[in-house]
Amino acid sequence: MQQNKQKKAKKVKKSVFCGTGSIYQFFGVLCFPISLVFPPMIILAVILFVVGCNKSVKYQCDNCNGEVSKNIKICPWCKSFFE
């Protein structure tokens, strides 16, 4: 009998300091000093910072460290199945 052993892996959440997310965060931080003069600007600053934090999250396969998307079931790099 031959057993079919499937490799299993987990998706690991990583924060990245480059890309679109960091640009949103940068402009969010720039809006904070402006909010001292124009208080409603604080709302825009918080929104930009939160959106930037969400966009700077990437997922990696813990088996091969390849970058994968959030809703994928099989790693395209090492063919491991995600739990």
Summary of the structure (lengths in Angstrom):
residues: 83
radius of gyration: 19.3
end to end distance: 25.7
largest distance: 75.1
contacts: 222
relative contact order: 0.25
helix: 40%
strand: 20%
